[in-house]
């Protein structure tokens, strides 16, 4: 897992003491009706089971596409936990926040950190990663395809790799395309061949490595410098910047 500059905005404010325990609002990318509670609301619910808290207002401005494999909802939930922890008189330890974040989602604990981390187990086992991308340029694409988690996992056949990912990441980045494969791609590219085409176009534009991000449908490319993307790739770009 590697942090990038694309983000949502989460604002937490203390509310009137006589108001509801939580007033939640959202702007930006709309969420489909019937989607249930937002993870920010769930984070507040879990946190207040452990600590007393005065009423708060939480506003989320959504910029990270939903169902893109970019951890948008998970990052928001974890930031709410961190924010509420600053407002309580009896702050939780990092380990307690980690456990609470893990109960919200597999990749939520990652967002307690600011650096690249190796994620194992179901996501709760984290360790510092030796990956070095300084000086590289990252590009994120979102082709506006929503891939559900059950759909993504249905196309994966688990197997024990020959080498640990951390060892493969020590290889020159120019060799990663032969060594590091996102297992979600095999099943997802069969259903959405346009994603495979976009990945190849990133390579044609000069990417040293390109892949589906998580379970997709976003893709990323790692370039040695800022690329000139062709129009049929550029139109799907949602973020780019230095690593």
BAFI-3210 file (N, C-alpha, C; in Angstrom, 3 decimals, decimal comma, padded with zeros to 6 digits):
// residues 243
n [1|2|3|4|5|6|7|8|9|10|11|12|13|14|15|16|17|18|19|20|21|22|23|24|25|26|27|28|29|30|31|32|33|34|35|36|37|38|39|40|41|42|43|44|45|46|47|48|49|50|51|52|53|54|55|56|57|58|59|60|61|62|63|64|65|66|67|68|69|70|71|72|73|74|75|76|77|78|79|80|81|82|83|84|85|86|87|88|89|90|91|92|93|94|95|96|97|98|99|100|101|102|103|104|105|106|107|108|109|110|111|112|113|114|115|116|117|118|119|120|121|122|123|124|125|126|127|128|129|130|131|132|133|134|135|136|137|138|139|140|141|142|143|144|145|146|147|148|149|150|151|152|153|154|155|156|157|158|159|160|161|162|163|164|165|166|167|168|169|170|171|172|173|174|175|176|177|178|179|180|181|182|183|184|185|186|187|188|189|190|191|192|193|194|195|196|197|198|199|200|201|202|203|204|205|206|207|208|209|210|211|212|213|214|215|216|217|218|219|220|221|222|223|224|225|226|227|228|229|230|231|232|233|234|235|236|237|238|239|240|241|242|243]
n.u [000,858|000,553|000,843|-000,808|-001,416|-004,126|-007,237|-010,052|-012,062|-012,426|-014,276|-014,519|-016,434|-017,121|-020,391|-023,529|-024,287|-026,829|-027,639|-028,010|-026,075|-024,487|-024,227|-024,302|-023,065|-022,704|-020,901|-019,840|-018,768|-021,618|-023,398|-024,989|-028,460|-029,691|-027,366|-026,670|-025,205|-022,647|-019,103|-017,846|-019,827|-020,119|-017,623|-017,764|-019,780|-018,588|-016,397|-017,604|-018,601|-016,552|-015,474|-016,489|-018,132|-018,759|-021,545|-021,051|-020,392|-019,974|-018,567|-018,262|-016,456|-016,474|-014,055|-012,542|-013,076|-015,801|-015,703|-013,303|-010,970|-009,170|-009,184|-010,745|-013,132|-012,208|-010,000|-011,293|-012,867|-010,890|-009,610|-011,650|-011,745|-009,227|-009,588|-011,746|-010,511|-008,862|-010,625|-011,705|-011,522|-010,079|-007,855|-007,384|-004,875|-002,347|-002,339|-004,871|-006,459|-005,688|-006,762|-009,460|-009,796|-009,284|-011,548|-013,392|-012,678|-010,639|-008,440|-008,327|-006,538|-004,102|-004,245|-003,599|-001,025|001,640|003,345|004,599|003,451|003,733|001,147|-000,480|-002,043|-005,441|-005,274|-004,762|-002,236|000,590|003,647|006,646|007,512|010,089|009,972|010,978|010,186|010,908|011,297|009,941|007,035|003,602|000,549|-002,935|-005,746|-009,250|-011,681|-014,407|-015,868|-017,607|-016,556|-017,586|-016,634|-017,208|-017,504|-014,928|-013,289|-014,312|-013,087|-010,540|-008,001|-006,621|-003,159|000,051|002,692|005,900|007,860|008,147|006,329|007,692|010,339|010,349|009,892|012,335|013,674|014,818|012,705|012,043|011,786|009,560|007,151|007,378|007,520|005,766|002,460|-000,910|-003,302|-006,021|-006,401|-006,581|-009,203|-010,841|-010,092|-011,070|-013,794|-013,956|-012,475|-011,588|-010,154|-007,756|-006,767|-006,359|-004,345|-002,243|-001,937|-000,886|001,679|002,586|002,700|004,942|005,192|006,948|005,987|002,752|-000,548|-003,638|-005,304|-005,502|-008,555|-009,576|-011,746|-009,765|-006,595|-003,018|-000,031|003,504|005,930|009,067|009,229|007,114|004,486|003,384|000,270|-001,811|-004,944|-007,086|-006,363|-005,768|-008,270|-009,339|-007,876|-007,489|-005,801|-002,435|001,030|004,120|005,794]
n.v [-001,188|002,166|005,582|008,339|011,590|012,075|012,758|012,700|015,067|015,504|016,881|017,592|018,744|020,081|019,983|021,604|021,082|020,069|018,833|016,096|013,044|012,610|014,467|014,059|014,921|015,186|016,016|016,482|013,704|011,849|009,421|006,340|005,931|003,951|002,751|002,355|002,991|005,455|004,889|006,711|007,377|004,888|004,649|006,605|005,496|003,115|004,179|005,649|003,663|002,965|005,267|008,246|011,000|014,313|015,739|015,778|017,234|015,910|016,368|015,213|015,596|014,252|013,056|010,982|008,377|006,041|002,544|002,077|000,884|002,314|002,863|004,893|005,139|003,733|005,244|007,582|006,708|005,957|008,403|009,743|008,288|009,028|011,778|011,984|010,867|012,884|014,585|013,435|013,120|011,064|009,696|007,119|004,536|004,021|001,322|000,527|002,101|000,987|-001,615|-000,947|000,304|-001,884|-003,367|-002,002|-002,185|-004,041|-002,662|-000,372|000,068|000,752|003,462|004,768|005,341|007,161|006,379|004,082|000,749|-002,755|-004,960|-007,603|-010,780|-010,328|-007,766|-006,456|-006,890|-005,150|-003,822|-001,860|-000,906|-001,422|-000,188|002,013|004,889|007,452|010,370|009,356|009,532|009,456|008,232|008,156|006,447|006,445|004,603|004,817|002,556|000,461|-001,933|-004,530|-005,808|-008,626|-009,524|-009,077|-010,779|-013,229|-013,995|-014,791|-017,149|-018,370|-018,778|-019,935|-017,743|-017,874|-016,129|-013,651|-010,594|-008,325|-008,983|-009,073|-006,407|-005,270|-005,615|-004,095|-001,478|-001,605|-004,277|-005,128|-005,619|-008,184|-009,638|-008,869|-009,276|-008,370|-010,321|-009,965|-009,042|-011,014|-012,212|-009,897|-008,477|-010,136|-009,714|-006,975|-005,946|-003,494|-002,377|-003,777|-002,854|-000,137|-000,390|-001,358|000,858|002,682|001,646|002,025|004,757|005,201|004,190|002,664|000,715|-000,678|-001,190|-002,691|-001,069|-002,420|-004,073|-002,796|-000,418|001,314|002,233|002,392|004,070|004,038|006,333|007,506|010,236|013,179|012,269|012,553|012,040|010,199|011,313|009,461|008,187|010,194|011,328|009,780|010,306|010,917|011,784|012,927|013,010|013,599|010,803]
n.w [000,000|-000,891|-000,170|-001,758|-003,307|-003,898|-002,415|-000,116|001,740|005,167|007,703|011,078|013,682|016,901|018,189|019,099|022,522|023,000|020,722|018,316|018,832|016,570|013,638|010,315|007,113|003,516|000,543|-002,882|-004,851|-005,536|-003,502|-004,045|-003,347|-000,653|000,039|002,616|005,893|005,944|006,035|007,664|009,513|010,697|011,865|013,843|015,394|016,341|017,733|019,807|021,376|022,941|024,066|025,764|024,263|023,248|021,370|017,804|014,571|011,409|008,295|005,034|002,109|-000,948|-003,140|-004,104|-006,317|-006,019|-005,394|-006,690|-005,944|-004,436|-001,768|-000,637|001,056|003,285|004,107|004,888|007,067|008,907|009,324|010,628|013,028|014,056|014,295|016,127|018,282|019,080|020,210|022,439|026,024|027,021|025,407|022,962|022,605|020,032|019,288|020,117|018,458|016,035|016,233|016,347|013,872|012,184|012,624|011,174|008,490|006,169|005,035|006,511|008,800|007,569|006,997|009,280|009,099|007,464|005,524|002,978|003,292|003,964|003,564|005,127|006,063|006,627|006,111|008,393|009,354|009,389|008,125|007,789|004,463|002,042|-000,376|-002,986|-004,468|-004,936|-006,864|-009,003|-011,171|-010,706|-012,074|-011,966|-013,149|-013,746|-015,092|-014,788|-014,114|-012,004|-009,780|-007,858|-004,631|-004,065|-006,741|-007,747|-006,159|-006,830|-009,149|-008,527|-007,866|-005,090|-004,305|-003,187|-003,391|-005,099|-004,268|-001,732|-001,834|-000,911|-001,418|-004,213|-004,812|-004,449|-006,748|-009,862|-011,036|-013,708|-014,178|-012,923|-014,276|-015,170|-012,896|-010,819|-010,306|-010,315|-009,014|-009,333|-011,865|-013,908|-013,829|-013,880|-016,187|-018,146|-018,002|-018,303|-020,818|-021,727|-019,678|-019,672|-022,068|-021,469|-019,547|-021,128|-022,742|-020,948|-020,627|-023,243|-023,222|-021,812|-019,235|-016,551|-014,967|-014,648|-013,393|-012,247|-009,597|-006,524|-006,269|-008,409|-010,159|-010,963|-012,422|-012,242|-013,225|-013,216|-013,822|-015,194|-015,431|-015,769|-017,847|-021,317|-021,948|-024,208|-025,667|-025,338|-023,052|-021,245|-020,695|-018,707|-016,502|-013,058|-011,141|-010,788|-009,995|-008,137|-006,684]
ca.u [000,000|001,397|000,011|-000,701|-002,010|-005,573|-007,864|-011,322|-011,933|-013,276|-014,302|-015,187|-016,604|-017,973|-021,718|-024,275|-024,440|-028,200|-027,950|-027,836|-024,678|-023,782|-024,878|-023,408|-023,441|-021,750|-020,953|-018,897|-019,270|-022,819|-023,486|-026,295|-029,411|-029,778|-026,024|-026,476|-024,410|-021,306|-018,075|-017,586|-020,838|-019,789|-016,446|-018,260|-020,542|-017,642|-015,568|-018,385|-018,824|-015,382|-015,154|-017,532|-017,849|-019,817|-022,086|-020,168|-020,834|-018,960|-018,883|-017,373|-016,487|-015,937|-013,367|-012,011|-014,173|-016,302|-015,511|-012,166|-009,794|-008,235|-009,266|-011,359|-013,979|-011,397|-009,198|-012,196|-013,243|-009,743|-009,392|-012,667|-011,260|-008,119|-010,131|-012,525|-009,561|-008,333|-011,680|-012,070|-010,634|-009,310|-007,475|-006,988|-003,513|-002,244|-002,733|-006,331|-007,004|-005,421|-007,762|-010,756|-009,791|-009,372|-012,934|-014,168|-012,347|-009,323|-007,342|-008,410|-005,355|-003,020|-004,364|-003,021|000,384|001,872|004,353|004,284|003,428|003,412|-000,090|-000,661|-003,227|-006,596|-005,013|-004,459|-000,821|001,320|005,065|007,221|007,970|011,339|009,762|011,567|009,639|011,284|011,689|009,024|005,788|002,478|-000,686|-004,094|-006,863|-010,509|-012,515|-015,826|-016,479|-017,676|-016,348|-017,890|-015,641|-017,499|-017,221|-013,474|-012,710|-014,812|-012,203|-009,184|-007,700|-005,479|-002,022|001,229|003,693|007,261|008,656|007,390|006,248|008,740|011,571|010,201|009,968|013,745|014,174|014,666|011,307|011,864|011,520|008,356|006,061|007,580|007,596|004,696|001,173|-002,114|-004,111|-007,385|-006,476|-006,954|-010,653|-011,486|-009,830|-011,948|-015,115|-013,792|-011,240|-011,131|-009,169|-006,493|-006,291|-005,847|-003,067|-001,246|-001,709|000,027|003,017|002,935|002,970|006,231|005,187|007,878|005,130|001,336|-001,345|-004,905|-005,114|-006,342|-009,533|-010,009|-011,347|-008,723|-005,273|-001,957|001,211|004,683|006,729|010,307|008,993|005,740|004,261|002,400|-000,698|-002,727|-006,254|-007,968|-005,937|-005,841|-009,647|-009,669|-006,945|-008,102|-004,726|-001,047|001,959|005,337|005,633]
ca.v [000,000|003,351|006,795|009,324|012,875|012,136|012,618|013,304|016,008|015,176|017,953|017,187|019,906|019,906|020,539|022,069|019,976|019,533|018,245|014,646|012,635|012,793|015,036|013,736|015,459|014,819|016,671|015,887|012,542|011,332|008,010|005,796|005,726|002,571|002,209|002,137|003,981|005,762|004,397|007,759|007,198|003,648|004,926|007,328|004,542|002,213|004,936|006,064|002,502|002,850|006,535|009,262|012,073|015,301|015,706|016,301|017,313|015,411|016,615|014,534|016,020|013,068|013,257|009,697|007,588|004,903|001,278|002,242|000,193|003,335|002,988|006,156|004,994|003,278|006,370|008,495|006,119|006,017|009,799|010,059|007,726|009,859|013,069|011,826|010,567|014,172|015,319|012,782|013,432|009,859|009,252|005,729|004,306|003,661|-000,080|000,456|002,655|-000,017|-002,676|-000,370|000,500|-003,200|-003,836|-001,274|-002,651|-004,676|-001,740|000,837|000,337|001,370|004,913|005,317|005,569|008,113|005,828|002,805|-000,367|-004,087|-005,392|-009,057|-011,264|-009,791|-006,335|-005,907|-007,098|-004,130|-003,630|-000,879|-001,440|-000,840|000,308|003,321|005,501|008,857|010,844|008,819|010,257|008,515|008,607|007,332|006,494|005,818|004,479|004,933|001,225|000,051|-003,373|-004,889|-006,683|-010,043|-009,794|-009,123|-011,961|-014,447|-014,353|-015,034|-018,462|-018,163|-019,695|-019,475|-017,260|-018,396|-015,131|-012,633|-009,344|-007,405|-009,346|-008,689|-004,949|-004,874|-005,718|-002,842|-001,258|-002,002|-005,715|-005,458|-006,125|-009,626|-010,270|-008,480|-009,369|-008,247|-011,499|-009,576|-008,663|-012,127|-012,327|-008,620|-008,107|-010,929|-009,077|-005,599|-005,915|-002,117|-002,093|-004,329|-001,941|001,050|-000,738|-001,410|002,228|003,310|001,205|002,678|006,165|005,298|003,701|001,597|-000,337|-000,310|-002,263|-002,401|-000,711|-003,290|-004,817|-001,936|-000,456|002,289|001,731|003,361|003,911|004,644|006,871|008,142|011,677|013,510|011,788|013,151|010,967|010,372|011,788|008,378|007,822|011,418|011,624|008,999|010,659|011,575|012,378|012,613|013,760|012,919|009,763]
ca.w [000,000|-001,055|-000,075|-002,835|-002,956|-004,091|-001,093|000,239|002,858|006,315|008,704|012,326|014,566|018,078|017,938|020,271|023,483|022,994|019,415|018,216|019,005|015,302|012,459|009,199|005,808|002,466|-000,753|-003,837|-005,589|-004,863|-003,130|-004,412|-002,262|-000,215|000,266|004,046|006,609|005,471|006,955|008,659|010,552|011,401|012,694|015,025|016,199|017,010|018,673|020,982|022,250|023,811|024,717|025,801|023,323|023,063|020,011|016,754|013,185|010,477|006,887|004,086|000,704|-001,624|-004,419|-004,547|-006,884|-005,245|-006,097|-007,594|-005,440|-003,964|-000,316|-000,244|002,237|004,413|004,594|005,593|008,353|009,810|009,711|011,637|014,295|014,532|014,696|017,363|019,354|019,533|020,915|023,688|027,152|027,329|024,066|022,768|022,143|018,616|019,134|020,250|017,210|014,999|016,390|016,003|012,420|011,555|012,724|010,175|007,148|006,106|004,735|007,338|009,630|006,799|006,981|010,500|008,769|006,380|004,623|002,333|004,234|003,472|004,202|005,067|006,771|005,899|005,997|009,718|009,656|008,650|008,422|006,856|003,183|001,553|-001,739|-003,229|-005,679|-004,978|-008,190|-010,007|-011,395|-010,656|-012,758|-011,629|-014,089|-013,319|-016,289|-014,418|-014,002|-010,597|-009,596|-006,483|-004,008|-004,357|-008,145|-007,938|-005,515|-007,479|-010,248|-008,031|-007,307|-004,188|-004,392|-002,457|-004,347|-004,946|-003,565|-001,026|-002,585|-000,460|-002,124|-005,622|-004,909|-004,435|-008,123|-010,618|-011,404|-015,104|-014,225|-012,155|-015,115|-015,327|-011,572|-009,895|-011,010|-009,500|-009,349|-009,699|-013,275|-014,784|-013,922|-014,182|-017,579|-019,006|-017,980|-018,776|-021,620|-021,917|-018,641|-020,163|-023,118|-020,791|-018,934|-022,195|-023,203|-019,995|-021,004|-024,503|-022,909|-021,151|-017,851|-016,196|-014,422|-014,607|-012,791|-011,599|-008,190|-005,708|-007,052|-009,503|-011,559|-011,299|-012,781|-012,016|-013,957|-012,597|-014,914|-014,760|-015,445|-016,138|-019,216|-022,219|-022,162|-025,346|-025,249|-024,897|-021,697|-020,434|-020,280|-017,520|-015,421|-011,901|-010,330|-011,115|-009,171|-007,750|-005,687]
c.u [000,891|000,512|000,268|-001,496|-003,506|-006,272|-009,289|-011,042|-012,922|-013,151|-015,107|-015,242|-017,455|-019,288|-022,343|-024,506|-025,821|-028,580|-027,747|-026,362|-023,842|-024,705|-023,905|-023,950|-022,350|-021,990|-019,947|-019,527|-020,483|-022,737|-024,894|-027,180|-029,503|-028,438|-025,741|-025,633|-023,065|-020,295|-017,692|-018,566|-020,542|-018,585|-016,862|-018,987|-019,617|-016,831|-016,338|-018,828|-017,720|-015,103|-016,352|-017,130|-019,040|-020,340|-021,126|-020,914|-019,682|-019,431|-017,814|-017,562|-015,730|-015,329|-012,800|-013,166|-014,527|-016,130|-014,346|-010,931|-008,732|-008,335|-009,899|-012,180|-013,189|-010,560|-010,069|-012,540|-012,106|-009,449|-010,427|-012,242|-010,162|-008,624|-010,905|-011,609|-008,921|-009,355|-012,054|-011,053|-009,705|-008,909|-007,046|-005,532|-003,525|-002,714|-004,248|-007,002|-006,828|-006,487|-009,143|-010,872|-009,963|-010,797|-013,836|-013,919|-010,911|-008,186|-007,394|-007,152|-004,210|-003,044|-004,056|-001,561|000,490|002,848|003,854|004,386|003,135|002,205|-000,254|-001,852|-004,454|-006,469|-004,561|-002,990|000,017|002,775|005,616|007,726|009,228|011,190|010,301|011,032|009,995|011,774|010,793|007,759|004,657|001,265|-001,780|-005,190|-008,086|-011,456|-014,018|-016,558|-016,474|-017,560|-016,596|-016,835|-015,947|-017,191|-015,727|-012,882|-013,164|-013,875|-010,785|-009,065|-006,463|-004,396|-000,855|002,284|005,069|008,134|007,736|007,431|007,362|010,071|011,508|010,355|011,400|014,380|014,036|013,237|011,024|011,544|010,207|007,253|006,181|007,458|006,365|003,384|000,037|-003,067|-005,558|-007,509|-006,983|-008,466|-011,319|-011,274|-010,674|-013,327|-015,051|-012,490|-010,715|-010,109|-007,790|-005,896|-005,688|-004,487|-001,963|-000,931|-000,806|001,471|003,478|003,278|004,263|006,277|006,239|007,123|003,704|000,542|-002,721|-004,606|-006,061|-007,255|-010,134|-011,284|-010,286|-007,419|-004,252|-000,757|002,324|005,634|008,023|010,197|007,557|005,477|003,310|001,421|-001,545|-004,135|-007,135|-007,528|-006,139|-007,255|-010,082|-008,784|-007,688|-007,063|-003,396|-000,151|003,187|005,066|006,145]
c.v [001,235|004,599|007,741|010,570|012,998|011,909|013,144|014,320|015,616|016,290|017,475|018,402|019,517|020,634|021,055|020,894|019,326|018,885|016,736|014,278|012,832|013,408|014,864|014,321|015,139|015,616|015,974|014,742|011,954|009,836|007,526|005,633|004,239|001,940|001,947|003,230|004,203|005,250|005,435|007,641|005,944|003,840|005,650|006,379|003,630|002,958|005,256|004,876|002,403|004,118|007,478|010,427|013,026|015,216|016,352|016,384|016,835|015,697|015,963|015,138|014,966|013,419|011,960|008,854|006,375|003,624|001,310|001,489|001,139|003,598|004,270|006,070|004,594|004,415|007,349|007,982|006,229|007,441|010,261|009,517|008,601|011,212|012,999|011,564|011,844|014,939|014,699|013,113|012,268|009,192|007,788|005,651|003,975|002,225|-000,235|001,013|001,667|-001,120|-002,187|-000,182|-000,836|-003,750|-003,147|-001,788|-003,126|-003,699|-000,462|001,087|001,003|002,878|005,557|005,694|006,539|007,585|004,536|001,676|-001,666|-004,577|-006,896|-009,465|-010,864|-008,282|-005,714|-006,053|-006,169|-004,072|-002,636|-001,556|-000,702|-000,241|001,738|003,871|006,981|009,234|010,334|009,684|009,231|009,092|007,630|007,545|005,867|005,783|004,429|003,596|000,850|-001,466|-003,702|-005,839|-008,164|-010,424|-009,947|-010,408|-013,258|-014,908|-014,669|-016,453|-018,332|-019,222|-019,093|-018,999|-017,854|-017,449|-014,117|-011,326|-008,379|-007,709|-008,909|-007,183|-004,428|-004,968|-004,361|-002,693|-001,654|-003,488|-006,100|-006,061|-007,624|-010,371|-010,045|-008,396|-009,245|-009,375|-011,168|-009,371|-009,785|-012,225|-011,045|-008,218|-008,923|-010,281|-007,676|-005,483|-004,502|-001,711|-002,621|-003,423|-000,685|000,781|-000,748|-000,004|003,001|002,921|001,900|004,150|006,337|004,813|002,608|000,410|000,195|-001,495|-001,748|-002,043|-001,548|-004,123|-003,977|-001,151|000,589|001,564|002,808|003,027|004,635|005,032|007,479|009,660|011,929|013,128|012,678|012,043|011,236|010,675|010,667|007,787|009,005|011,664|010,829|009,363|011,381|012,186|012,017|013,490|012,944|011,899|010,254]
c.w [000,000|-001,021|-001,242|-002,448|-003,169|-002,757|-001,102|001,345|003,949|007,343|009,909|013,240|015,774|017,841|019,232|021,219|023,473|021,660|019,446|018,409|017,737|014,268|011,299|007,904|004,795|001,207|-001,677|-004,597|-004,861|-004,581|-003,456|-003,186|-001,927|000,042|001,738|004,679|005,932|006,492|007,998|009,824|011,377|012,320|013,972|015,967|016,995|018,069|019,951|021,834|023,294|024,608|024,682|024,913|023,270|021,635|018,997|015,423|012,303|009,056|006,016|002,701|-000,092|-002,971|-004,980|-005,088|-006,025|-006,060|-007,058|-007,140|-004,932|-002,469|000,172|001,029|003,468|004,991|005,371|006,983|009,361|010,242|010,726|012,998|014,888|015,029|015,996|018,552|019,902|020,370|022,257|024,783|027,474|026,016|024,046|022,309|020,654|018,394|019,219|018,999|016,063|015,045|015,980|014,493|011,696|011,601|011,702|008,764|007,080|005,850|005,561|008,180|008,874|006,932|008,328|010,268|007,599|005,331|003,976|003,351|003,488|004,265|004,025|005,933|005,977|005,750|007,298|010,097|008,776|009,089|007,413|005,585|002,734|000,164|-001,870|-004,557|-005,787|-006,381|-009,307|-010,086|-011,476|-011,380|-012,354|-012,663|-013,451|-014,513|-016,013|-014,515|-012,527|-010,519|-008,124|-005,939|-004,252|-005,799|-008,376|-007,370|-006,164|-008,593|-009,838|-007,473|-006,417|-004,383|-003,625|-003,445|-004,073|-004,134|-002,897|-001,829|-002,195|-001,154|-003,585|-005,798|-004,869|-005,814|-008,818|-011,115|-012,849|-015,241|-013,536|-013,018|-015,357|-014,005|-010,700|-010,654|-010,006|-009,913|-009,693|-011,209|-014,171|-014,960|-014,379|-015,636|-018,558|-019,123|-018,579|-019,579|-021,859|-020,859|-019,044|-021,238|-022,497|-020,140|-019,986|-022,708|-022,233|-020,298|-022,287|-024,292|-022,131|-019,721|-017,667|-015,614|-014,392|-014,078|-012,409|-010,148|-007,340|-006,587|-008,177|-009,184|-011,943|-011,645|-012,462|-012,895|-013,225|-013,723|-014,380|-014,702|-015,856|-017,593|-020,012|-022,598|-023,400|-024,831|-024,712|-023,560|-020,764|-019,906|-019,048|-016,323|-014,295|-010,969|-010,929|-010,252|-008,829|-006,659|-004,332]
res [x|x|x|x|x|x|x|x|x|x|x|x|x|x|x|x|x|x|x|x|x|x|x|x|x|x|x|x|x|x|x|x|x|x|x|x|x|x|x|x|x|x|x|x|x|x|x|x|x|x|x|x|x|x|x|x|x|x|x|x|x|x|x|x|x|x|x|x|x|x|x|x|x|x|x|x|x|x|x|x|x|x|x|x|x|x|x|x|x|x|x|x|x|x|x|x|x|x|x|x|x|x|x|x|x|x|x|x|x|x|x|x|x|x|x|x|x|x|x|x|x|x|x|x|x|x|x|x|x|x|x|x|x|x|x|x|x|x|x|x|x|x|x|x|x|x|x|x|x|x|x|x|x|x|x|x|x|x|x|x|x|x|x|x|x|x|x|x|x|x|x|x|x|x|x|x|x|x|x|x|x|x|x|x|x|x|x|x|x|x|x|x|x|x|x|x|x|x|x|x|x|x|x|x|x|x|x|x|x|x|x|x|x|x|x|x|x|x|x|x|x|x|x|x|x|x|x|x|x|x|x|x|x|x|x|x|x|x|x|x|x|x|x]
***
